[in-house]
């Protein structure tokens, strides 16, 4: 300010002797919709999708789908990248193509651990469970070494003294219950007419003990006091999600989308409107709005970037993983 030295201060800094490892202890699988990128950018070629994928990867987060087809030699570097912790395989391929994918992926033990099938999302009735079982039995027969997952938010009754957990345990080996289901009021209390001998949490521990893997996920409801990645929730309601994941011995975390810039097929501009796919969540006399469900990044055109712009919540996601 032109008046010379105002004060002199001594600053002491203690630097802890550690570095965050490149290898992550938590697998991640996050949806990244090509059609959603195209809806706002006006196109989504290989290079633009790669920009979004790489931005997530820079945050330690793996999108479901690799930038290149698994059989493409360029996919090898991604599958071998220690930052890539999970990638999905195209379960709808015919048997011949599926075996091509399988033979390539299982030629490398590290690739095998990262690969997974996602044949059906959130089965919430008997018909869906039976369809899931049929798909999983095919995948188990053709590709037995690859994890089979199906995230679920219900625990419907499937017999007089049996439930969805019993049903899915027959053919799923990569379990992914919603985080809130570990609260028996949200699982047994909502759906069952009988009380299982063990808590939901204990039964998940039993599945881990038999050699299965455990992931978890969040999506939409329930609202507070349960954690979520909504834009109007403080970070203190978001960061603990990953401590809870660790507490439940889950080794993976799945999130359905990072770029849900749409509402029932109608595109929205997330720079202007974050009330997207969840209009009508928990409907009642006063529906509870939630903001930015499934939106962890923004299209960069408005700020002169032909690619993604990250959000604060994406940083919290990264910090939670670390």
C-alpha positions in Angstrom: 0.0 0.0 0.0 3.0 2.2 -0.4 3.6 2.5 3.4 6.4 0.0 3.6 6.6 -3.2 5.7 3.5 -3.6 8.0 4.7 -6.7 9.9 7.0 -9.6 9.8 5.8 -13.1 10.7 7.3 -16.5 11.2 5.4 -19.4 9.7 6.0 -23.0 10.7 4.8 -25.8 8.4 4.8 -29.5 9.3 4.8 -31.7 6.2 3.6 -35.3 6.9 5.7 -37.9 5.2 3.0 -39.7 3.1 1.6 -39.6 -0.4 -1.8 -40.7 -1.6 -1.3 -43.9 -3.7 -2.2 -44.1 -7.3 -3.9 -47.4 -6.7 -7.3 -46.9 -5.1 -8.7 -49.2 -2.3 -12.3 -48.5 -3.4 -13.6 -49.6 -6.8 -15.9 -47.1 -8.5 -18.4 -47.4 -11.3 -20.2 -44.3 -12.5 -22.6 -43.8 -15.4 -21.4 -41.5 -18.2 -24.1 -41.2 -20.9 -22.8 -40.5 -24.4 -26.3 -39.4 -25.6 -26.4 -36.9 -22.7 -23.0 -35.4 -23.8 -24.4 -35.2 -27.4 -27.6 -33.6 -26.2 -25.8 -30.4 -25.0 -22.6 -30.4 -27.0 -24.4 -31.3 -30.2 -22.1 -34.2 -30.8 -20.2 -36.9 -28.9 -17.3 -38.5 -30.9 -14.7 -40.7 -29.5 -12.4 -37.8 -28.5 -15.1 -35.9 -26.6 -16.2 -39.0 -24.6 -12.6 -39.6 -23.8 -12.3 -36.1 -22.3 -15.2 -36.8 -19.9 -13.8 -40.2 -19.1 -10.4 -38.9 -18.4 -11.7 -36.0 -16.2 -13.4 -38.6 -14.0 -10.3 -40.7 -14.0 -8.3 -37.7 -12.8 -10.6 -37.7 -9.8 -10.0 -41.4 -9.2 -13.4 -42.3 -10.5 -14.1 -45.0 -13.2 -17.0 -44.6 -15.6 -18.9 -47.8 -16.5 -17.8 -47.8 -20.1 -14.2 -47.5 -21.3 -13.3 -44.9 -24.1 -12.6 -47.8 -26.4 -14.2 -51.2 -27.1 -12.5 -53.9 -25.0 -11.3 -55.7 -28.1 -9.7 -52.5 -29.4 -5.9 -52.6 -28.6 -6.2 -49.0 -27.3 -8.3 -50.3 -24.4 -5.4 -52.2 -23.0 -3.7 -49.1 -21.6 -6.9 -48.1 -19.8 -7.6 -51.6 -18.4 -4.0 -51.7 -17.1 -4.1 -48.2 -15.7 -4.1 -48.5 -11.8 -6.5 -45.5 -11.6 -9.1 -47.6 -13.6 -10.7 -49.7 -10.9 -13.7 -51.1 -12.8 -15.3 -51.4 -16.2 -18.4 -53.0 -17.5 -18.6 -55.7 -20.2 -21.3 -55.8 -22.8 -23.6 -58.5 -21.5 -26.0 -58.3 -24.5 -23.4 -59.5 -27.0 -24.0 -62.8 -28.7 -22.2 -65.8 -27.2 -19.3 -65.7 -29.7 -18.6 -62.1 -29.2 -19.0 -62.4 -25.4 -16.4 -65.2 -25.4 -14.0 -63.0 -27.3 -14.4 -60.3 -24.6 -14.0 -62.9 -21.9 -10.9 -64.5 -23.3 -9.2 -61.2 -23.7 -10.1 -59.8 -20.2 -9.2 -63.1 -18.4 -5.8 -63.2 -20.1 -4.8 -60.6 -17.5 -5.7 -61.2 -13.8 -5.8 -57.5 -13.1 -8.3 -56.9 -15.9 -10.4 -59.8 -14.6 -10.7 -58.2 -11.2 -11.9 -54.9 -12.7 -14.5 -56.3 -15.2 -18.1 -56.7 -14.3 -21.5 -57.4 -15.9 -24.5 -55.2 -15.1 -27.4 -57.2 -16.7 -30.4 -55.5 -15.0 -30.9 -52.4 -12.9 -32.8 -52.3 -9.6 -35.0 -55.4 -9.8 -38.1 -54.6 -7.7 -40.6 -57.4 -8.5 -40.6 -61.2 -9.0 -40.6 -60.9 -12.8 -37.5 -58.7 -12.9 -35.8 -61.0 -10.4 -36.5 -64.1 -12.6 -35.3 -62.2 -15.7 -32.1 -61.2 -13.8 -31.6 -64.8 -12.8 -31.9 -66.0 -16.4 -29.4 -63.5 -17.6 -26.9 -64.2 -14.8 -27.1 -68.0 -15.3 -26.1 -67.4 -19.0 -23.2 -65.1 -18.0 -22.1 -67.5 -15.3 -22.0 -70.4 -17.8 -20.1 -68.4 -20.4 -17.9 -66.1 -18.3 -17.7 -67.5 -14.8 -14.7 -65.4 -13.6 -16.4 -62.0 -14.2 -18.5 -60.4 -11.4 -22.2 -60.1 -11.9 -24.0 -57.2 -10.2 -27.4 -55.7 -10.1 -28.0 -52.7 -7.7 -31.1 -53.0 -5.7 -33.1 -50.7 -3.4 -35.9 -53.1 -2.3 -36.0 -56.3 -0.3 -39.2 -57.8 -1.6 -40.6 -61.0 -0.2 -40.2 -63.9 -2.5 -41.6 -66.8 -0.4 -43.2 -67.4 3.0 -39.9 -67.0 4.7 -37.6 -65.8 1.9 -36.7 -62.5 0.4 -34.9 -60.7 -2.4 -31.5 -61.3 -0.7 -32.1 -65.1 -0.7 -33.2 -65.0 -4.3 -30.2 -62.9 -5.6 -27.7 -64.8 -3.6 -28.2 -67.8 -5.9 -26.7 -66.1 -8.9 -25.2 -62.7 -8.0 -21.5 -62.7 -6.8 -20.9 -58.9 -6.8 -23.7 -57.6 -4.5 -24.7 -54.0 -4.6 -27.5 -53.1 -2.1 -28.4 -49.5 -1.6 -26.6 -48.0 1.3 -29.9 -47.2 3.2 -30.8 -50.9 3.2 -28.3 -51.6 6.0 -30.9 -49.9 8.1 -33.4 -52.7 8.8 -36.3 -50.2 8.9 -35.5 -49.4 5.2 -35.2 -53.1 4.2 -37.2 -55.5 6.3 -39.6 -52.9 7.7 -40.6 -51.6 4.3 -41.1 -54.9 2.5 -41.3 -58.1 4.6 -44.2 -59.7 6.5 -41.7 -61.8 8.5 -38.5 -61.0 10.3 -35.3 -62.8 9.1 -33.1 -64.3 11.8 -30.2 -62.0 11.0 -30.0 -58.3 10.3 -29.5 -57.1 6.8 -25.9 -56.1 7.7 -25.1 -59.5 9.1 -26.4 -61.2 6.0 -24.2 -59.0 3.8 -21.2 -60.0 6.0 -22.2 -63.6 5.5 -22.0 -63.2 1.7 -18.6 -61.6 2.0 -17.5 -64.5 4.2 -18.5 -67.0 1.5 -16.2 -65.3 -1.0 -18.5 -62.8 -2.7 -17.7 -59.2 -3.3 -19.7 -56.3 -1.9 -20.4 -52.9 -3.4 -23.0 -50.3 -2.4 -24.7 -47.3 -4.0 -27.0 -44.3 -3.5 -29.6 -42.9 -5.8 -32.5 -40.5 -5.3 -34.4 -41.3 -2.1 -34.2 -41.6 0.8 -33.6 -38.0 1.7 -32.3 -36.7 5.1 -31.1 -38.0 7.5 -29.5 -40.3 4.9 -26.6 -39.0 2.9 -26.8 -38.0 -0.8 -24.8 -36.1 -3.4 -27.5 -33.5 -3.9 -26.2 -30.0 -4.7 -28.3 -28.5 -1.8 -26.8 -30.8 0.8 -23.7 -29.6 2.7 -20.5 -31.5 2.2 -20.9 -32.9 5.7 -23.9 -34.9 4.4 -21.9 -36.2 1.5 -18.4 -37.1 2.6 -19.6 -39.6 5.3 -21.1 -41.7 2.5 -17.7 -43.1 1.8 -16.8 -43.7 5.5 -20.1 -45.7 5.7 -19.1 -47.6 2.6 -15.9 -48.6 4.3 -17.7 -49.4 7.6 -19.9 -51.9 5.7 -16.9 -53.7 4.3 -17.9 -52.7 0.8 -15.0 -52.6 -1.7 -16.9 -50.7 -4.4 -19.2 -47.7 -4.9 -21.6 -47.3 -7.8 -23.4 -44.1 -8.9 -25.9 -44.2 -11.7 -24.8 -41.0 -13.6 -22.5 -38.1 -13.5 -24.2 -36.2 -16.4 -28.0 -36.6 -16.0 -28.8 -33.4 -18.0 -32.3 -34.5 -18.7 -35.7 -35.0 -17.2 -37.8 -37.8 -18.6 -36.2 -37.4 -22.0 -36.2 -33.6 -22.0 -32.7 -32.1 -21.8 -31.9 -29.4 -19.3 -29.1 -26.9 -19.0 -27.4 -27.7 -15.6 -25.9 -24.3 -15.5 -29.4 -22.9 -15.2 -31.5 -25.8 -13.7 -30.3 -28.5 -11.4 -33.8 -29.8 -10.6 -33.7 -32.7 -13.0 -34.8 -36.3 -12.9 -36.1 -36.1 -9.4 -39.0 -33.8 -9.8 -41.6 -35.5 -7.7 -39.3 -37.4 -5.3 -41.2 -38.4 -2.2 -44.5 -37.0 -3.5 -47.1 -35.8 -1.0 -48.8 -32.6 -0.2 -45.5 -30.9 -0.6 -43.1 -32.9 -2.8 -39.5 -32.7 -1.7 -37.3 -31.2 -4.4 -33.7 -32.4 -4.7 -31.1 -30.9 -6.9 -28.4 -32.3 -9.2 -29.1 -35.9 -8.6 -26.9 -37.7 -11.1 -25.1 -34.5 -12.0 -21.4 -34.3 -11.0 -20.1 -32.3 -13.9 -21.2 -29.7 -16.4 -20.8 -29.3 -20.2 -18.1 -26.7 -20.7 -19.3 -24.8 -23.7 -20.6 -21.9 -21.7 -17.2 -21.2 -20.3 -15.3 -21.8 -23.5 -14.3 -25.5 -22.8 -15.1 -28.2 -25.3 -15.3 -30.8 -22.6 -16.4 -31.2 -19.0 -16.3 -28.9 -16.0 -16.2 -30.6 -12.5 -18.4 -29.8 -9.5 -17.5 -29.4 -5.8 -19.4 -32.6 -5.2 -17.1 -34.5 -7.6 -14.2 -33.2 -5.5 -16.0 -34.5 -2.3 -16.4 -37.9 -4.1 -12.7 -37.9 -4.9 -11.8 -37.0 -1.3 -14.1 -39.7 0.0 -12.3 -42.3 -2.1 -9.0 -41.1 -0.8 
